[in-house]
Amino acid sequence: MSMTYSDPFDVLLGLQRALEARLESDWLRDSTTSMGPFPPINIFQKGEDFVVIIELPGINKDDLQIQAKDNAIRIAGKKSTGYEEGASVHRRERISGDFDRTLTVPVQIDPDRIRAEYHDGILALFIPTAESAKPRSIKIA
């Protein structure tokens, strides 16, 4: 019995994703991790808080999962590209499939106060620093 595949690149990408998923069992690491370069992410600090901008064109906000713990944020979801039955694909450059990115910031965050906004394929996360991580002034007696 022989197996045939419609697209050998799908098989290779599936193998790569399976291997990366195996390595991603603990999502709270000390570094930013991902299953590839999608989605592209920018992080910057505004005052004491962080802002994360994530490009997610063509993804429904109901297909996104956002989790926060300690100093990490996890964004996961699925991007699908569909073709009509019987369509002949001549070029395929748009990325599709599951994605899973974990971002870490250098301070403790307050997960209960994170705010998320999603408009026109852009997800913005507003991540406040935890009160316990902010510097305190000490009065000298």
C-alpha positions as a Markdown table, in Angstrom:
| # | Residue | x | y | z |
|---|---|---|---|---|
| 1 | Met | 0.0 | 0.0 | 0.0 |
| 2 | Ser | 1.4 | 3.4 | -0.9 |
| 3 | Met | 0.5 | 6.8 | 0.5 |
| 4 | Thr | 0.1 | 9.8 | -1.7 |
| 5 | Tyr | 0.0 | 13.4 | -0.7 |
| 6 | Ser | -1.5 | 16.2 | -2.6 |
| 7 | Asp | 1.2 | 18.7 | -1.6 |
| 8 | Pro | 4.5 | 17.6 | -0.1 |
| 9 | Phe | 5.0 | 21.0 | 1.5 |
| 10 | Asp | 1.8 | 20.5 | 3.6 |
| 11 | Val | 3.4 | 17.3 | 5.0 |
| 12 | Leu | 6.6 | 19.1 | 5.8 |
| 13 | Leu | 4.9 | 22.0 | 7.4 |
| 14 | Gly | 2.7 | 19.6 | 9.4 |
| 15 | Leu | 5.8 | 17.8 | 10.6 |
| 16 | Gln | 7.4 | 21.0 | 11.6 |
| 17 | Arg | 4.4 | 22.2 | 13.5 |
| 18 | Ala | 4.1 | 18.8 | 15.3 |
| 19 | Leu | 7.7 | 19.0 | 16.4 |
| 20 | Glu | 7.4 | 22.6 | 17.5 |
| 21 | Ala | 4.2 | 21.8 | 19.4 |
| 22 | Arg | 6.0 | 19.0 | 21.2 |
| 23 | Leu | 8.6 | 21.4 | 22.4 |
| 24 | Glu | 6.0 | 24.0 | 23.5 |
| 25 | Ser | 4.5 | 21.9 | 26.3 |
| 26 | Asp | 5.3 | 24.6 | 28.9 |
| 27 | Trp | 4.2 | 27.9 | 27.6 |
| 28 | Leu | 5.5 | 30.0 | 30.5 |
| 29 | Arg | 9.2 | 30.2 | 29.6 |
| 30 | Asp | 11.8 | 32.9 | 30.1 |
| 31 | Ser | 11.8 | 34.0 | 26.5 |
| 32 | Thr | 9.4 | 34.9 | 23.6 |
| 33 | Thr | 8.5 | 31.7 | 21.8 |
| 34 | Ser | 6.4 | 31.0 | 18.8 |
| 35 | Met | 5.4 | 28.5 | 16.2 |
| 36 | Gly | 6.8 | 30.5 | 13.3 |
| 37 | Pro | 6.8 | 34.2 | 12.5 |
| 38 | Phe | 3.0 | 34.5 | 12.5 |
| 39 | Pro | 1.4 | 36.6 | 13.7 |
| 40 | Pro | 3.9 | 39.6 | 13.6 |
| 41 | Ile | 4.0 | 41.3 | 17.0 |
| 42 | Asn | 5.3 | 44.7 | 18.2 |
| 43 | Ile | 5.7 | 45.4 | 21.9 |
| 44 | Phe | 6.5 | 48.7 | 23.5 |
| 45 | Gln | 6.4 | 50.3 | 26.9 |
| 46 | Lys | 4.2 | 53.4 | 27.5 |
| 47 | Gly | 4.9 | 54.8 | 31.0 |
| 48 | Glu | 4.9 | 51.8 | 33.4 |
| 49 | Asp | 2.7 | 49.7 | 31.2 |
| 50 | Phe | 3.2 | 47.7 | 28.0 |
| 51 | Val | 1.3 | 47.8 | 24.7 |
| 52 | Val | 1.3 | 44.8 | 22.3 |
| 53 | Ile | 0.2 | 45.2 | 18.7 |
| 54 | Ile | -0.5 | 42.0 | 16.8 |
| 55 | Glu | -1.4 | 41.7 | 13.1 |
| 56 | Leu | -4.2 | 39.1 | 12.6 |
| 57 | Pro | -5.7 | 39.9 | 9.2 |
| 58 | Gly | -8.7 | 37.6 | 8.2 |
| 59 | Ile | -9.0 | 36.1 | 11.7 |
| 60 | Asn | -12.3 | 36.2 | 13.6 |
| 61 | Lys | -11.8 | 37.5 | 17.2 |
| 62 | Asp | -13.8 | 34.5 | 18.4 |
| 63 | Asp | -11.1 | 32.2 | 17.1 |
| 64 | Leu | -8.4 | 33.8 | 19.3 |
| 65 | Gln | -7.3 | 32.7 | 22.8 |
| 66 | Ile | -5.5 | 35.1 | 25.1 |
| 67 | Gln | -4.0 | 33.9 | 28.4 |
| 68 | Ala | -1.9 | 35.8 | 30.9 |
| 69 | Lys | 0.1 | 34.5 | 33.9 |
| 70 | Asp | 3.0 | 35.9 | 35.9 |
| 71 | Asn | 4.9 | 38.0 | 33.3 |
| 72 | Ala | 3.7 | 36.1 | 30.1 |
| 73 | Ile | 1.0 | 36.5 | 27.6 |
| 74 | Arg | -0.1 | 33.7 | 25.3 |
| 75 | Ile | -1.9 | 34.4 | 22.0 |
| 76 | Ala | -3.2 | 31.3 | 20.1 |
| 77 | Gly | -5.7 | 30.7 | 17.3 |
| 78 | Lys | -6.2 | 29.4 | 13.9 |
| 79 | Lys | -6.0 | 31.1 | 10.5 |
| 80 | Ser | -7.7 | 29.3 | 7.6 |
| 81 | Thr | -7.6 | 30.0 | 3.9 |
| 82 | Gly | -10.3 | 28.2 | 2.0 |
| 83 | Tyr | -10.5 | 27.3 | -1.7 |
| 84 | Glu | -13.6 | 26.2 | -3.5 |
| 85 | Glu | -13.9 | 22.5 | -4.2 |
| 86 | Gly | -12.1 | 21.6 | -7.4 |
| 87 | Ala | -10.0 | 24.8 | -7.4 |
| 88 | Ser | -6.5 | 24.5 | -8.8 |
| 89 | Val | -4.1 | 26.4 | -6.6 |
| 90 | His | -1.3 | 28.0 | -8.7 |
| 91 | Arg | 0.4 | 30.0 | -5.9 |
| 92 | Arg | 0.0 | 29.8 | -2.2 |
| 93 | Glu | 1.8 | 32.5 | -0.1 |
| 94 | Arg | -0.8 | 33.2 | 2.6 |
| 95 | Ile | 0.0 | 31.4 | 5.8 |
| 96 | Ser | -2.7 | 29.2 | 7.3 |
| 97 | Gly | -3.0 | 26.9 | 10.3 |
| 98 | Asp | -2.7 | 27.0 | 14.0 |
| 99 | Phe | -0.5 | 29.6 | 15.7 |
| 100 | Asp | 0.7 | 30.0 | 19.2 |
| 101 | Arg | 2.9 | 32.8 | 20.5 |
| 102 | Thr | 4.0 | 33.5 | 24.0 |
| 103 | Leu | 5.5 | 36.9 | 25.0 |
| 104 | Thr | 7.3 | 37.7 | 28.2 |
| 105 | Val | 7.8 | 41.1 | 29.7 |
| 106 | Pro | 10.6 | 41.9 | 32.2 |
| 107 | Val | 8.2 | 42.7 | 35.1 |
| 108 | Gln | 5.2 | 41.1 | 36.8 |
| 109 | Ile | 1.9 | 42.1 | 35.1 |
| 110 | Asp | -1.6 | 42.4 | 36.4 |
| 111 | Pro | -3.6 | 39.9 | 34.4 |
| 112 | Asp | -7.0 | 41.1 | 35.7 |
| 113 | Arg | -6.5 | 44.5 | 34.3 |
| 114 | Ile | -5.3 | 43.6 | 30.8 |
| 115 | Arg | -7.5 | 45.2 | 28.1 |
| 116 | Ala | -7.8 | 43.8 | 24.6 |
| 117 | Glu | -9.2 | 45.6 | 21.5 |
| 118 | Tyr | -9.6 | 44.1 | 18.0 |
| 119 | His | -10.3 | 46.2 | 15.0 |
| 120 | Asp | -9.7 | 45.6 | 11.3 |
| 121 | Gly | -7.4 | 42.6 | 11.9 |
| 122 | Ile | -5.2 | 44.4 | 14.5 |
| 123 | Leu | -5.2 | 43.2 | 18.1 |
| 124 | Ala | -4.0 | 45.6 | 20.7 |
| 125 | Leu | -3.3 | 44.4 | 24.3 |
| 126 | Phe | -2.8 | 47.0 | 27.0 |
| 127 | Ile | -0.9 | 45.3 | 29.8 |
| 128 | Pro | -0.5 | 47.0 | 33.1 |
| 129 | Thr | 2.4 | 46.4 | 35.4 |
| 130 | Ala | 1.4 | 44.8 | 38.7 |
| 131 | Glu | 1.4 | 47.2 | 41.7 |
| 132 | Ser | 3.9 | 44.9 | 43.5 |
| 133 | Ala | 6.4 | 45.4 | 40.6 |
| 134 | Lys | 6.3 | 49.2 | 40.7 |
| 135 | Pro | 8.9 | 51.1 | 42.6 |
| 136 | Arg | 7.9 | 52.5 | 46.0 |
| 137 | Ser | 9.2 | 55.6 | 47.7 |
| 138 | Ile | 10.6 | 55.0 | 51.1 |
| 139 | Lys | 10.4 | 57.7 | 53.8 |
| 140 | Ile | 13.3 | 58.1 | 56.0 |
| 141 | Ala | 12.3 | 58.3 | 59.7 |
